[in-house]
């Protein structure tokens, strides 16, 4: 069924084509000084959300309201110019009908990427300050590296969570501020955990998204199609109170192990500055990994018993593309998983972030 649907979409796009192309080169340089209590490292770091990166984004407009999109991105160190392993890509064909919505076929990121990244309070403070607490397993800890624009669309790819090789998605037009979406994923996609290639269950994702002047809300559900109740549920939103904006998000993950995560954050602008604070909590039984906690644990294979963290951050806008930031994260685990058999750790960071 899935293959026939994809073939049908390709046939719709066939025929005489008149192309109009545009390609944009973009990048981000982020460097910082950080001091940590969970390791011996104090000094310059590669910075910010996923470090520095350079990439291309482009589209080719075809006939019949159809276009081809792509994004490709790689990371590098601003300290010595060496290439980093971070990086990814998207490429899809999109057909848009203004009365109905948009249909996409190709290699795409999961709906859940933008759902988590947009409203998790930890992400609003970003800069590696406890930003992985919203994640409930090591693979999805990189959600916080996804960079979104003001409309919640993925602006930069480094570290985005689920990247599906073969996917079909439909997102409706806005109905009084609401958008609805469905994504079907091929079982062959290597990003689906716990799902064998011969599984007959169809992996899918659903979302409902409301964007208003005073508040926004998103609900998402992902069923991975494997045996048992392998699913992820997301709920997030933001609300403006005078000049302040409150962010909140909740996640229930049954994909690998049953876990719950929550995040709450407040952002307050003062002139060209932004003051941010967030509280992040996650509860996951069983073993955890060093990668899940931003490499802050003593070793992999330790049971944290649950984590909570408090993050303070300040951003100063120097220009439209340049931001100066500083922050402090305080992390506490139920069990002693940090170095020197400690249950708590902290990190201070100060850095500069520039887009080009």
Phi, psi and omega in degrees: 000316182295317182294322179295323179295316179297317180298320179298319179295324179292323180293325178299324183279351183286167179117193180292132187236134175241110190264144173223112190256153172209135180229135181238130172267130180220166179195173180214130175245123182222122179224148184209166168251133181223148177230128185234152176261353183261004176204179180271005185278125170218118181157198183289138176241175180278355164091157163036214184275099178075007179077198182275152179206161176222144184201176176235140169228142182198169177211153176232112182278124179255188178277171175060042176058032182244144177212158176250131181240151172208153170219133177222137191210145176221156182255157177210163178269125177287352181277316182230001177080000181291146180282146179249162183284346180293147180148156181193186182207159170227149174201126183206160173257135185230132174244131184238132172238116186298338180274342185240299183158203184237137177245130181235146175223130177147208180266116188220161173274151183295151173307323186296339178299306182288332179297309182289314186294332187283326190240354177292125182301327179296324179290325179298335177265338178032216180054039174061018181266082180069020189288346183268005182291336179288341181276151182241005168206165189298322184296322185265008178294342183275005176309321186294347179275349179288127181256128183246154174273185185296339179267005179081010178272147183295122182260329182214145196261339193309122175082006178300149191289273185273116178245109188263130182294317183230108183218153176231125182227151174226130176236126184287164170291172182284130174244099182054039179095349182262138170238143180235143183218153174222141178229129174252136186237136176293141177297343181282348183297126185284356181272356183270115182282141173071016182240119178282154183296334181266009178294135181273348179287139182268114175293141180206163175224145178232148174209151172229129191226125177242133178234117179234177181291322184260328181214159177224153184212143176217140177232134181220149178219133179234126176247119189272356170082359179277187179289145178081199185261064180276102184206163177225132178241134181233143173217128181208161179187172175217154183216132180268126176239103186058240181270343183277152174236127180256130178245145176211147179208149177222143179221133172243119187242118175246019185291310179246304175227148179294127180207158177231141178221147178216153181212141181220130182216155178230136178236131182227120180274139173226106185055240179265015181248156173231125175261132184225142175215141178213152173241132185231137183221139175216145180229114180220117178287163177085195186282150176241175181233158179298324182295327182298326184259023181068035179060038181257350181275164182293323181195163175288163177082022178252144179266111181288333183073004183122147183227150168215148183212149178242131185235130174243135181212150176228131176241138176238122180277113178274326176203182181300331184246358186236131181227134173259133185222155173209155181192165179223129177242137178240119187240139178222135178247155179291324179248156181285094182251350183271174181300151180062029175059040181257156178261352183230158179204162177214162180213136174245141183217143179217125184200182182232138183232126182224130175262146174219000000 
